[in-house]
Amino acid sequence: MSKLTKRNLFKVNDTKPETAMDKTTRVVRQMIDEETELRDAKNSRLRNARLEREANTPPVPKNSAASKSRRSKAASTR
C-alpha cells in the first residue's frame, strides 16, 4: 500500500478554464433570464391593472338598437 498524502487521499477535481464559448453562453443565458424576469413582471403588472379596471367598470347593458334598426329598414323598404 502506498503512503497516504493530501494528493492521493482526496480526489482533486481539475476544473477546466472557461472557454470563450462557455463565457458567451453564460452571459447570454444571464441576459435572457433577466429579460424574462422583466417581461414577467411587466405582464403581471399589466394583468393586474386590466383586472382592476374591469372590476371597477360597470357592466354595459345590452342595447337592442341593432335589432330595431333592422326592423325599421325592413319596414321602410316595403
N, C-alpha and C positions, 0 to 999 in steps of 0.2 A: 504494500500500500504506500502511496506517495504521501509526502508531508503536506498537511493542510495549511494553506495560506489564504490571505484575503482574495487572491486572484482565482484560486481553484475552488474555494469554499462557496463563494457567492457567484451566482450567474450574473455576468455583466451583459446588459443589453446594449449592443452597439447601435446607436441611433445614426441613421444616415443624415447627412446635411440636407436641408430643404432645397430642392431644386427650384429653378426659376418657374417651371410649370406648376409645381406644388404651391409656391408662393402666390402665383397669379390665381390659381383655383381657390385658395384660402381667402384671398382678398375679394374676389368676385362673389363667393358664397356669402361672405360677411355683408357685402353691399346689397345683395339680393334679400338677405334676411332683414336688413334694416328697412329696405323699401317695402317689404311685405308687412312689417310691423306698422309702418306709417300708413300704408293703404288700409290695413285692417282697422286702425284707429279712426281714420277718416270715414270709412264705411259705417262703423258703429255710431260715430257722431252724427252722420247724416241720417242714418236709420232712426236713431232716437229723436232727432228733430222732426222727421217726417211723421213718426208715430204720435209725437206730441201735437203736431199741427192737426193731424187727422182727428185726434181725440178732442181737440178744442173747437173744431168747426162743427156747426150744427148740420144735421143731415139735410140734404137738398130734397124737397118734396118732388115727387114725380109730376111733371106737368103734362097735361093731355092736349097741349097746343098742337102737337103733330097730328093727332087723330082728328082734331077739329078742322085743321087746315085741309086735310084730305077731303073731309065731308063737304066743306064749303066749295072746294074746287070741283068736286063731282056734281054738286048742285048747280053751280054756275055754268057748267058745260052743257046741261040739258036744255 
